[in-house]
Amino acid sequence: MPLPRIALHFDRLAGDLCYPIYLVHLAFMELIPGSQNVDYGLRVLAASAAVAIPLVFVVERSIEAWRHRTLTGGGPSSRGRLCPIVASLPIPHVIRSVWLSPRVRERPDTR
């Protein structure tokens, strides 16, 4: 049974917030006074999340949108195609097709 749409959105948001929270929590551990107990941990987590949420929505998603527009040339008609400038880069065709591919390619298990 597939997950409800809200669960998928929450899962993506939680995944997007993990690394920014990790990055800023050490700074808050130094800035917020207190001993290391549950109350202290919740204050650090709340402060870290308060900084991480704007980082994700303002900085990371803006950069991702810009990167997508740059690589594909923007617009709905260019879905999955590279911008002519990026396509003309002097990168060997094999590397370009793997490195800049819009879809993830399945790689065989080499174990």
Buried (B, 14 or more C-beta within 10 A) or exposed (E): EEEEEEEEEEEEEEEBBEEBBEEBBEEBBEEEEEEEEEEBEEBBBEBBBEBBBEBBEEEBEEEEEEEEEEBBBEEEEEEEEBBEEBEEEEEEEEEBEEEBEEEEEEEEEEE
